[in-house]
Amino acid sequence: MPAEPAPAARPAAARRRRLRADRARQLADLLRHQILAGGFPGGVLPLEDALAADYRASRNTVRQALDLLRGEQLVDRQPGVGTVVVCEKYPHGLDRLQGLAETLHEHGRVTNEVRTMGPVGAPGPVAHRLGLAEHTDVLCVERLRRLNGLPLSLDLSYLPMDIGGELLGCDLENTDVFRLLEQLTGGPLGHAEITLEAVNADAHSAAVLQAPRGAAVLMLERLTRLPDGRPVDLEFIRFRGDRITMSGVLRRSL
């Protein structure tokens, strides 16, 4: 039976393991950024020796970092080729108020499968956010949104009936709700308040998005208002986290 390490050796070994793990995570963050920015031509990463030299890391650190990215299903190893990018993520800006088709128009065609659509009594939190009396009828719309045929997001929207009711005869399968709202109200939308967080996909969301149950999804809650401040569209949007990245420009005000 091997001798147990001396007490002083255990903390030192643990610190070394933690340091290696920290360095691998930090390198994975840098490589992920390069991948998502299209920094590797043809989607093929340099060999491990080249990555180690470029990033001044050990080969073990490079291997651990690549293992992390493989675990995210962002890259994979192909015999005779090397490490290749296997999952494309699409950029979603957070500094402009746009519909999904407007945001991703450079990356392909967005289509919408309307899963449910009709009036419902507004639950208390929904009525409060929309400035309505509790249980007032609102239009509830759930859509599965695809980019180039691949499931990208599951959107649940609540709209006041005096405006949302007009959407019942509109082409929601091929048109952003924002564009339709502007047509119906005769002018541009105003602004939106957003909250973004990561949540685990429940069984229903995972099945609809064709994602593993319990996988992380990006939940965007957005309340959109007309120019006069009236709330007009409350949305709960679940994005597949492996197919979208959120970005924006923040300016410091003094």
C-alpha positions as CSV (number, residue, x, y, z in Angstrom):
1,M,0.0,0.0,0.0
2,P,1.5,3.4,-1.0
3,A,2.5,5.7,1.8
4,E,0.1,8.6,2.4
5,P,1.6,11.9,1.4
6,A,2.9,14.1,4.1
7,P,0.3,16.7,5.2
8,A,2.4,19.6,3.8
9,A,2.6,17.9,0.4
10,R,-1.2,17.6,-0.1
11,P,-1.9,21.4,-0.1
12,A,1.0,22.0,-2.5
13,A,-0.2,19.3,-4.9
14,A,-3.7,20.7,-4.7
15,R,-2.4,24.2,-5.5
16,R,-0.6,22.9,-8.5
17,R,-3.7,21.1,-9.8
18,R,-5.7,24.3,-9.3
19,L,-3.2,26.4,-11.0
20,R,-3.1,24.0,-14.0
21,A,-7.0,24.1,-14.1
22,D,-7.0,27.9,-13.9
23,R,-4.5,28.2,-16.8
24,A,-6.5,25.8,-18.9
25,R,-9.7,27.7,-18.3
26,Q,-8.1,31.0,-19.1
27,L,-6.6,29.6,-22.4
28,A,-10.0,28.1,-23.3
29,D,-11.6,31.5,-22.9
30,L,-9.0,33.0,-25.3
31,L,-9.5,30.2,-27.8
32,R,-13.3,30.4,-27.6
33,H,-13.1,34.1,-28.4
34,Q,-10.9,33.4,-31.4
35,I,-13.2,30.7,-32.6
36,L,-16.3,32.8,-32.3
37,A,-14.6,35.7,-34.0
38,G,-13.6,33.5,-37.0
39,G,-9.9,33.7,-36.1
40,F,-9.0,30.3,-37.4
41,P,-9.2,30.1,-41.2
42,G,-11.2,27.1,-42.4
43,G,-12.3,26.3,-38.9
44,V,-9.1,24.3,-38.2
45,L,-7.1,25.2,-35.0
46,P,-3.3,25.2,-35.1
47,L,-1.4,22.1,-33.8
48,E,-0.9,21.8,-30.1
49,D,2.8,22.8,-30.3
50,A,1.9,26.0,-32.2
51,L,-0.9,26.9,-29.7
52,A,1.5,26.3,-26.9
53,A,4.1,28.6,-28.5
54,D,1.5,31.3,-29.4
55,Y,0.0,31.4,-26.0
56,R,3.1,30.6,-24.0
57,A,1.5,27.7,-22.4
58,S,2.5,24.1,-21.8
59,R,1.2,21.3,-24.0
60,N,-0.7,19.8,-21.1
61,T,-2.4,23.2,-20.5
62,V,-3.3,23.3,-24.3
63,R,-4.7,19.8,-24.1
64,Q,-6.8,20.6,-21.1
65,A,-8.1,23.8,-22.7
66,L,-9.1,21.9,-25.9
67,D,-10.8,19.2,-23.7
68,L,-12.9,22.0,-22.2
69,L,-13.9,23.2,-25.6
70,R,-14.7,19.7,-26.7
71,G,-16.9,19.4,-23.7
72,E,-18.8,22.5,-24.9
73,Q,-19.2,20.7,-28.3
74,L,-17.5,23.8,-29.8
75,V,-14.6,21.8,-31.3
76,D,-13.8,18.2,-32.0
77,R,-10.7,16.2,-33.0
78,Q,-10.7,14.7,-36.5
79,P,-8.0,12.1,-37.5
80,G,-5.6,13.4,-40.0
81,V,-6.9,17.0,-39.7
82,G,-6.6,18.0,-36.1
83,T,-8.9,20.1,-33.9
84,V,-11.7,21.6,-35.9
85,V,-14.6,23.9,-35.1
86,V,-17.9,21.9,-35.2
87,C,-20.4,24.4,-33.9
88,E,-21.2,27.9,-35.2
89,K,-22.5,30.5,-32.9
90,Y,-24.4,33.5,-34.2
91,P,-24.0,37.1,-32.8
92,H,-27.0,38.7,-31.2
93,G,-26.5,42.4,-30.4
94,L,-27.8,43.9,-27.2
95,D,-27.3,47.6,-28.1
96,R,-30.2,47.9,-30.6
97,L,-33.9,47.1,-30.4
98,Q,-34.3,44.7,-33.3
99,G,-36.3,41.5,-34.1
100,L,-34.5,38.3,-34.6
101,A,-34.7,38.3,-38.4
102,E,-33.3,41.8,-38.5
103,T,-30.5,40.9,-36.1
104,L,-29.4,37.8,-38.0
105,H,-30.2,38.7,-41.5
106,E,-26.5,38.3,-42.6
107,H,-26.5,34.7,-41.4
108,G,-29.5,33.3,-43.1
109,R,-33.3,33.1,-43.0
110,V,-35.3,33.1,-39.8
111,T,-38.6,31.3,-39.9
112,N,-41.2,31.0,-37.1
113,E,-43.4,28.0,-36.2
114,V,-46.4,29.4,-34.3
115,R,-47.1,26.8,-31.7
116,T,-49.9,28.6,-29.7
117,M,-51.7,31.8,-30.3
118,G,-54.8,33.3,-28.7
119,P,-56.2,35.4,-25.9
120,V,-55.6,34.4,-22.3
121,G,-56.3,36.0,-18.9
122,A,-53.1,37.8,-17.9
123,P,-51.4,36.3,-14.9
124,G,-50.7,38.9,-12.2
125,P,-47.0,39.5,-13.0
126,V,-47.8,39.8,-16.7
127,A,-50.7,42.2,-16.1
128,H,-48.5,44.3,-13.8
129,R,-45.7,44.5,-16.4
130,L,-48.1,45.5,-19.2
131,G,-49.9,48.0,-17.0
132,L,-53.2,46.1,-17.1
133,A,-55.7,44.9,-14.5
134,E,-55.2,41.3,-13.4
135,H,-56.8,38.7,-15.6
136,T,-57.4,41.2,-18.4
137,D,-57.3,39.3,-21.7
138,V,-53.9,39.5,-23.5
139,L,-52.7,37.9,-26.7
140,C,-50.3,35.0,-25.9
141,V,-48.1,33.8,-28.7
142,E,-45.5,31.0,-28.5
143,R,-43.1,30.6,-31.5
144,L,-40.3,28.2,-32.2
145,R,-37.8,30.2,-34.2
146,R,-35.3,28.6,-36.6
147,L,-32.3,30.0,-38.4
148,N,-31.6,28.1,-41.7
149,G,-33.9,25.3,-40.4
150,L,-32.1,24.8,-37.1
151,P,-34.0,25.5,-33.8
152,L,-32.6,28.7,-32.2
153,S,-35.1,30.0,-29.7
154,L,-38.5,29.5,-28.1
155,D,-40.3,32.8,-27.7
156,L,-43.3,33.4,-25.4
157,S,-44.9,36.8,-25.9
158,Y,-47.8,38.6,-24.2
159,L,-49.4,41.7,-25.9
160,P,-52.4,43.9,-24.9
161,M,-55.4,42.8,-27.0
162,D,-56.1,46.2,-28.5
163,I,-52.8,45.9,-30.4
164,G,-52.0,42.2,-30.2
165,G,-55.4,41.2,-31.4
166,E,-54.5,42.8,-34.8
167,L,-51.7,40.2,-35.1
168,L,-54.2,37.3,-35.5
169,G,-54.5,37.9,-39.2
170,C,-50.8,38.6,-39.8
171,D,-48.0,36.5,-41.3
172,L,-46.2,35.6,-38.1
173,E,-44.4,32.7,-39.7
174,N,-42.2,34.9,-41.8
175,T,-42.2,38.3,-40.1
176,D,-40.8,39.7,-36.9
177,V,-43.4,40.8,-34.4
178,F,-41.6,44.1,-34.0
179,R,-42.0,44.9,-37.7
180,L,-45.7,44.0,-37.5
181,L,-46.2,46.2,-34.4
182,E,-44.7,49.1,-36.2
183,Q,-47.0,48.6,-39.1
184,L,-50.0,48.4,-36.8
185,T,-49.1,51.4,-34.7
186,G,-47.9,53.5,-37.6
187,G,-44.5,54.4,-36.1
188,P,-41.3,53.0,-34.7
189,L,-41.1,51.3,-31.3
190,G,-39.5,53.1,-28.4
191,H,-37.2,51.2,-26.1
192,A,-37.0,47.9,-24.2
193,E,-35.9,46.8,-20.8
194,I,-34.1,43.5,-20.8
195,T,-32.8,40.9,-18.3
196,L,-30.5,38.1,-19.4
197,E,-29.7,35.0,-17.4
198,A,-28.7,31.4,-17.9
199,V,-31.2,28.7,-16.9
200,N,-31.4,25.0,-17.4
201,A,-33.7,23.8,-20.1
202,D,-36.9,22.1,-18.8
203,A,-38.1,18.9,-20.5
204,H,-40.6,20.8,-22.7
205,S,-38.1,23.5,-23.8
206,A,-35.4,21.0,-24.4
207,A,-37.6,18.8,-26.6
208,V,-38.8,21.8,-28.7
209,L,-35.3,23.2,-29.1
210,Q,-33.9,19.7,-29.8
211,A,-31.4,20.3,-27.0
212,P,-30.2,18.0,-24.2
213,R,-32.5,18.1,-21.2
214,G,-31.0,20.3,-18.5
215,A,-28.7,22.0,-21.0
216,A,-28.0,25.7,-20.3
217,V,-30.1,28.1,-22.3
218,L,-30.0,31.9,-22.4
219,M,-33.2,33.4,-21.1
220,L,-33.9,36.9,-22.3
221,E,-36.8,38.7,-20.7
222,R,-37.7,41.8,-22.7
223,L,-40.4,44.4,-22.1
224,T,-40.8,46.6,-25.2
225,R,-42.5,50.0,-25.1
226,L,-44.0,52.5,-27.6
227,P,-42.3,55.9,-27.8
228,D,-44.8,57.3,-25.2
229,G,-43.7,54.6,-22.7
230,R,-46.7,52.3,-23.0
231,P,-45.7,48.7,-22.6
232,V,-46.7,46.7,-25.7
233,D,-44.8,43.4,-25.7
234,L,-43.6,41.2,-22.8
235,E,-41.3,38.4,-24.0
236,F,-39.6,35.4,-22.4
237,I,-37.1,34.1,-25.0
238,R,-35.1,30.9,-24.5
239,F,-32.1,30.7,-26.8
240,R,-30.0,27.6,-27.4
241,G,-26.8,28.7,-25.6
242,D,-24.6,26.6,-28.1
243,R,-25.9,28.6,-31.1
244,I,-26.0,32.2,-30.0
245,T,-23.7,34.8,-28.4
246,M,-24.8,38.1,-26.9
247,S,-22.8,41.2,-27.4
248,G,-23.1,44.9,-27.0
249,V,-21.2,48.2,-26.6
250,L,-21.2,49.7,-23.1
251,R,-20.1,53.3,-22.5
252,R,-19.0,54.6,-19.2
253,S,-20.8,57.8,-18.2
254,L,-19.1,60.0,-15.6
